[in-house]
Amino acid sequence: MRFDNLTILDCDQITRDYVCSNCWGSLSYTINKEAKNKCYKIYCNKCGEELSGFVTREYVQRRKGQALVEKLDAQRNIGHLLGIEPEPFDMNKTIKELWPD
């Protein structure tokens, strides 16, 4: 699919609602100087113009949430297998360490 022959309205909607499918980075657009008619092209701020596609921002947020849960489960399970128990968290102690009186 080509992303270099779009209207400015299409570009506004795509850059607002979607991110790069490769790196999940933000998308931008610029005028396509190579086109015969006035149109715009979308590119990834990190990957450049070699854009393979895009996914919704909602999808990325959902996947990041799932990845965080998987990370926490893995840490707990590996710690349990290795016999490492998590230390209890004392919020007041931490605050006093960071901001002593």
MIDREN-71297 format. One record per residue (C-alpha): residue in three letters; z, x, y. Coordinates in steps of 0.1 Angstrom, whole numbers, plus 5000, padded with zeros to 4 digits. Example, Ala and Ser with C-alpha at 12.3 -4.5 7.8 and 13.67 -1.06 7.14 Angstrom:
<nodes>
r:Ala&Z:5078&X:5123&Y:4955
r:Ser&Z:5071&X:5137&Y:4989
</nodes>
This chain:
<nodes>
r:Met&Z:5000&X:5000&Y:5000
r:Arg&Z:4992&X:5013&Y:5035
r:Phe&Z:5016&X:5012&Y:5063
r:Asp&Z:4993&X:5024&Y:5091
r:Asn&Z:4975&X:4992&Y:5102
r:Leu&Z:5003&X:4970&Y:5114
r:Thr&Z:5011&X:4949&Y:5144
r:Ile&Z:5040&X:4958&Y:5166
r:Leu&Z:5058&X:4926&Y:5155
r:Asp&Z:5054&X:4936&Y:5118
r:Cys&Z:5068&X:4971&Y:5127
r:Asp&Z:5098&X:4956&Y:5145
r:Gln&Z:5107&X:4934&Y:5116
r:Ile&Z:5102&X:4962&Y:5090
r:Thr&Z:5122&X:4988&Y:5109
r:Arg&Z:5150&X:4963&Y:5115
r:Asp&Z:5153&X:4950&Y:5079
r:Tyr&Z:5141&X:4978&Y:5057
r:Val&Z:5147&X:5015&Y:5049
r:Cys&Z:5128&X:5042&Y:5031
r:Ser&Z:5127&X:5036&Y:4993
r:Asn&Z:5129&X:5073&Y:4987
r:Cys&Z:5158&X:5085&Y:5008
r:Trp&Z:5172&X:5052&Y:5022
r:Gly&Z:5167&X:5067&Y:5056
r:Ser&Z:5158&X:5048&Y:5088
r:Leu&Z:5122&X:5039&Y:5095
r:Ser&Z:5103&X:5042&Y:5128
r:Tyr&Z:5069&X:5034&Y:5140
r:Thr&Z:5043&X:5049&Y:5164
r:Ile&Z:5008&X:5039&Y:5175
r:Asn&Z:4981&X:5049&Y:5150
r:Lys&Z:4958&X:5071&Y:5171
r:Glu&Z:4933&X:5074&Y:5142
r:Ala&Z:4926&X:5036&Y:5140
r:Lys&Z:4897&X:5020&Y:5158
r:Asn&Z:4918&X:4990&Y:5169
r:Lys&Z:4953&X:4991&Y:5184
r:Cys&Z:4977&X:4992&Y:5155
r:Tyr&Z:5008&X:5009&Y:5145
r:Lys&Z:5021&X:5029&Y:5115
r:Ile&Z:5055&X:5032&Y:5100
r:Tyr&Z:5071&X:5065&Y:5089
r:Cys&Z:5104&X:5076&Y:5076
r:Asn&Z:5125&X:5098&Y:5099
r:Lys&Z:5134&X:5121&Y:5070
r:Cys&Z:5104&X:5120&Y:5047
r:Gly&Z:5077&X:5117&Y:5073
r:Glu&Z:5045&X:5098&Y:5070
r:Glu&Z:5042&X:5102&Y:5032
r:Leu&Z:5061&X:5069&Y:5029
r:Ser&Z:5059&X:5055&Y:4993
r:Gly&Z:5075&X:5022&Y:5003
r:Phe&Z:5107&X:5006&Y:5016
r:Val&Z:5136&X:4985&Y:5004
r:Thr&Z:5159&X:4961&Y:5022
r:Arg&Z:5190&X:4973&Y:5040
r:Glu&Z:5210&X:4947&Y:5020
r:Tyr&Z:5199&X:4962&Y:4987
r:Val&Z:5210&X:4997&Y:4999
r:Gln&Z:5244&X:4984&Y:5010
r:Arg&Z:5248&X:4967&Y:4976
r:Arg&Z:5238&X:4998&Y:4957
r:Lys&Z:5261&X:5020&Y:4977
r:Gly&Z:5290&X:4996&Y:4970
r:Gln&Z:5282&X:4997&Y:4933
r:Ala&Z:5280&X:5035&Y:4933
r:Leu&Z:5314&X:5037&Y:4950
r:Val&Z:5330&X:5015&Y:4923
r:Glu&Z:5313&X:5036&Y:4896
r:Lys&Z:5326&X:5068&Y:4912
r:Leu&Z:5362&X:5055&Y:4913
r:Asp&Z:5359&X:5043&Y:4876
r:Ala&Z:5346&X:5077&Y:4866
r:Gln&Z:5373&X:5096&Y:4884
r:Arg&Z:5400&X:5074&Y:4868
r:Asn&Z:5385&X:5077&Y:4833
r:Ile&Z:5379&X:5114&Y:4834
r:Gly&Z:5414&X:5120&Y:4849
r:His&Z:5429&X:5099&Y:4820
r:Leu&Z:5409&X:5118&Y:4794
r:Leu&Z:5421&X:5151&Y:4808
r:Gly&Z:5457&X:5139&Y:4812
r:Ile&Z:5456&X:5141&Y:4850
r:Glu&Z:5476&X:5113&Y:4866
r:Pro&Z:5469&X:5105&Y:4902
r:Glu&Z:5496&X:5113&Y:4926
r:Pro&Z:5512&X:5083&Y:4944
r:Phe&Z:5500&X:5079&Y:4980
r:Asp&Z:5527&X:5078&Y:5006
r:Met&Z:5512&X:5066&Y:5038
r:Asn&Z:5542&X:5074&Y:5060
r:Lys&Z:5544&X:5110&Y:5047
r:Thr&Z:5507&X:5115&Y:5053
r:Ile&Z:5511&X:5102&Y:5089
r:Lys&Z:5540&X:5125&Y:5096
r:Glu&Z:5521&X:5155&Y:5082
r:Leu&Z:5491&X:5147&Y:5104
r:Trp&Z:5511&X:5138&Y:5136
r:Pro&Z:5545&X:5155&Y:5135
r:Asp&Z:5570&X:5144&Y:5161
</nodes>
